[in-house]
Amino acid sequence: MRQRGRTALDIADTAMDLFETHGYDATSLEEIAATAKVSVSTLHRYHATKDSLLLDHPRLQPRALATAFLARDRDQPLGHAVSDAALDFLGSADAGRPFLRRLRDCVDTVPSASARLWTYWQHETTALRAAIGTRTVTRQDELLADLLTGHALTIAIAALAEARQDQQQSARAIGADLLGVLRSSVREMG
């Protein structure tokens, strides 16, 4: 008998293989279950829909930006902690780059999954904002937390998009470049 986590991973990986081979629309939940050597009811215990096989994939770590932020030293200045958390997040994405590329290629062929990708980012935004909120005290801190949340998500999304186009550069390096541009622009404004 397989471990629960291993079963969920096997099912999701099998689904992605079948989506790539046969196409999303041509792949049924029954075919996924049979290929993964589980019953359809077992598949449904882990994933209610085909979309969830993509965006709720066990290799994706929900709240990854928030987790990266919370791992930072509490004495680190808030802006630096958020920037470093974004770079840590991008470094993790680089480590899983082949999987993420496959996943994104599948998601891009499925309109409903593409739409749910925004929901994924909204959950990341909410989780990161709550994590940053654990270090805010004043109204000014709260406003800064809102700005930093948006800044981190923008850097992450832009770096991942650019890294998808430029296979030679890491998302983390692109994120560091974007942070440099942002910091330079802020200095010019000030």
C-alpha angles and dihedrals in degrees: 000000000000124000114257094246092047091050092052091049094047091051094048094045091048090051092051091050091051093045089053093046103040103014129254098270094046093052117086128201088240091057091048092050093048093048092047089048095237133114121260089246090055090050089051091051088064102029126022094189140023089247090060089057086067108035098032092047111152091233090064113086112215115218089019095150092047091048091050090050094048089052091061121099109269089224092061112103110264097242092050092046091053093046092048091048090053090051091047089051091051091048089055090049089053090053089055096037099126091051093044091050091052091046094049092047089055094044091051091060094054116067094199092051091046089054091049089054087074089053089053090054091046090056089049090050093050093047094047092047090051091048092050088047089065087071100043125100111158133048088253089055089052092052090047090050090055091050094046092049091054091044093053094047092046091050092047096048094043093047093049091049092049093046089053089057096039106049092182098062126067120238088234092056091047089049090051090051091049091049089052091052091048093049091048091050092049091052090051091051094048 
